[in-house]
Amino acid sequence: MGIWLHIPNEDSVPTAVSQIIYIPARVEAIISDNTEEDYEHYEGQRQGSQELEVKLLSGEHKGEVLSMTNYLGALFNVDVKKDDRVIVRLHTNEDGSYYVSMYNYDRGVIMGIVLLLFVAVLVVLGGKKGARALAGLALTLLCIWQLLIPGLIRGFSALPYTIFLVAVVTIASLILLNGFSPKTLCAAVGCIGGVTIAAMVRELSGLLHL
């Protein structure tokens, strides 16, 4: 199902957002920097812009060094130094030309370390139960990213589709955790029933304009 949902729809028209790719990059050089610390309005946060050269670290254009302007303001403020790792947005124009803009710091390594620590603590403290709970969590995240979001993008009816996926994830996760038993059956029925009733109340309130 996940494979089918990710097959591009021939009738769909690409949007500007769908043509933006997020790529890890490294700051190779800071050509100019006119940023200043603003203690009057932003508690010392740097404001201004930086002219950078960044090297793309993955994707079709891996290894290319591109110039870009990094704007620092109240909303977006990614203050970088040489050799910092960042995430950039790669924008492709209709004529095939492309450029990059700043998105955020690359926190992939730190997040990976935290994730590994979380997994280790869960397995050490929970043993087999912890490992099974982790498998259920992984299944839930996989269903959200590979089934729920692509299905909603394709236009599936949100409430029935969500209830269906909740049922699948609930049954699979509880079986992973406790095996087949009356306790598992009762817990699954309770979870699925609760979500179904909540969806029905939501639908009814919408019909009655409450």
Disulfide bonds with the S-S distance in Angstrom:
none
